[in-house]
Amino acid sequence: MPYLLLDRRTNRRKIINGLASGLSLRQVCAEVGINPVTVYVFRQRDREFDRAVIKAAGRHGKTLRSLYVGVPPYKDRELQRRILHDISQGGCREDDLAKVAAKYGFGLRQWWRWRTLDETWRHSFDRALMRVRDPALNHGAVSAYRAGCRCPPCRTVTHPRERRYEALAEYQ
């Protein structure tokens, strides 16, 4: 379904013109309303579009990697602060986290990946989840994870590779 959005010539032109004007791919995709991953996949399918993107990006001396990566979001402390603030307003259920992630144009898998890349983000993220978790659930049990809770004790039960949180006081 998302690939259909790029089949329209107008969206292709908007992306190429945006890149040619010096915007990052993330900014162009936000304006057009398309996920950057969709552009990446479509570039692999269509050589003409791929060449046009490379040419447009080359006008400003951008490498293709910088089109997609730029400043890694997990290193952007202001973005992290806003995300954590929105998490603290919601809950730690997977549905709540997905809504916050969609608001910023990310997926939950990216957030879990950031946890492995940045120690500060991992501790801040886990602390935020511990603050907003539902006290009615039996945390640290499979039933709480199935109910959608993603706090550290609930994740530890179902994911054996997850770091064990013996000292929960660290996150409270």
C-alpha positions in Angstrom: 0.0 0.0 0.0 2.7 2.6 0.8 4.4 1.9 -2.5 1.4 3.3 -4.3 2.1 6.7 -2.9 5.3 6.9 -4.9 3.7 5.7 -8.1 2.3 9.1 -8.6 4.6 11.3 -10.6 3.7 14.3 -8.5 5.1 12.7 -5.4 8.3 11.6 -7.2 8.8 15.2 -8.4 8.2 16.6 -5.0 10.8 14.3 -3.5 13.4 15.1 -6.2 12.7 18.8 -6.1 12.9 18.9 -2.3 16.3 17.1 -2.3 17.5 19.4 -5.1 16.6 22.4 -2.9 18.8 21.1 -0.1 16.3 19.5 2.3 17.0 16.2 3.9 15.1 13.1 2.9 13.3 13.1 6.3 12.1 16.7 5.8 11.0 16.0 2.2 9.1 12.8 3.3 7.4 14.7 6.1 6.1 17.3 3.6 4.9 14.6 1.2 3.6 12.3 3.9 5.7 9.3 3.0 8.0 7.1 5.2 11.7 7.4 4.1 11.9 3.6 4.0 9.3 3.6 1.2 11.6 5.9 -0.8 14.5 3.6 -0.2 12.5 0.5 -1.3 11.2 2.3 -4.4 14.7 3.4 -5.3 15.7 -0.2 -5.4 12.7 -1.0 -7.7 13.1 1.9 -10.1 16.5 2.8 -11.6 15.3 6.1 -13.1 14.0 7.3 -9.8 17.2 6.1 -8.1 19.4 8.1 -10.6 17.2 11.2 -10.1 17.6 11.0 -6.3 21.4 10.6 -6.6 21.6 13.5 -9.0 19.4 15.7 -6.8 21.3 14.9 -3.7 24.7 15.4 -5.4 23.8 19.0 -6.2 24.4 19.9 -2.5 27.3 17.5 -1.9 25.2 15.1 0.2 26.1 11.5 0.2 23.4 8.9 0.0 24.0 7.8 3.5 23.5 11.3 4.8 20.1 11.4 3.0 18.8 8.6 5.2 20.9 9.0 8.4 21.8 12.6 8.9 22.2 13.1 12.6 21.2 9.8 14.2 17.9 10.5 16.1 19.1 8.6 19.2 21.8 11.2 19.6 19.4 14.1 19.4 18.8 14.9 23.0 16.1 17.4 22.3 14.1 14.8 20.3 14.6 12.3 23.1 13.3 14.8 25.7 10.1 15.4 23.7 9.6 11.7 23.1 10.1 10.9 26.8 7.7 13.7 27.8 5.0 12.3 25.5 5.6 8.8 26.9 5.2 10.2 30.5 1.8 11.7 29.4 0.6 8.3 28.1 1.3 4.9 29.3 3.8 2.0 28.9 1.5 -0.2 26.9 2.5 -1.1 23.4 -0.4 0.8 21.9 0.5 4.0 23.7 4.1 3.7 22.7 3.1 3.1 19.1 1.0 6.3 19.0 3.9 8.3 20.3 6.3 6.7 17.9 4.0 7.4 15.0 3.7 11.0 16.1 7.4 11.5 15.5 7.6 9.3 12.4 9.4 6.4 14.0 8.6 2.7 14.6 8.8 0.9 17.9 11.6 -1.3 16.6 13.7 1.8 16.0 13.3 2.8 19.7 14.2 -0.7 20.8 17.3 -0.6 18.5 18.3 2.8 20.0 18.3 1.2 23.4 21.2 -1.0 22.2 23.1 2.0 20.7 22.8 4.6 23.4 23.1 3.9 27.2 21.5 7.2 28.1 18.5 6.7 25.9 18.0 3.1 27.4 18.0 4.3 31.0 15.8 7.3 30.2 13.4 5.3 28.2 13.1 2.5 30.8 12.7 5.1 33.6 9.9 6.7 31.7 8.2 3.3 31.2 8.5 2.5 34.9 6.9 5.8 35.9 3.8 5.3 33.8 3.2 1.6 34.1 -0.2 0.4 35.2 -0.2 -0.5 38.9 -3.1 -2.9 38.5 -1.0 -5.3 36.5 1.2 -8.0 38.0 4.5 -6.8 36.5 7.2 -9.3 35.8 4.6 -11.9 34.7 3.8 -13.1 31.2 0.2 -11.9 31.7 1.2 -8.3 32.1 3.3 -8.5 28.9 0.4 -10.1 27.0 -1.8 -7.2 28.3 0.6 -4.9 26.4 2.9 -3.6 29.2 6.5 -3.0 28.0 8.2 -2.0 31.3 11.6 -3.6 32.0 10.3 -6.3 34.3 7.6 -7.4 31.8 10.0 -7.4 28.9 12.5 -9.5 30.9 10.0 -12.3 31.3 9.4 -12.9 27.6 12.8 -11.8 26.2 15.6 -13.8 27.8 18.3 -11.7 26.1 16.9 -8.6 27.7 19.1 -7.4 30.6 17.8 -8.6 33.9 16.6 -5.8 36.2 17.4 -7.0 39.7 17.4 -3.4 41.2 14.1 -1.9 40.1 14.8 1.0 42.5 17.2 2.2 39.9 14.3 3.1 37.5 11.7 4.3 40.0 
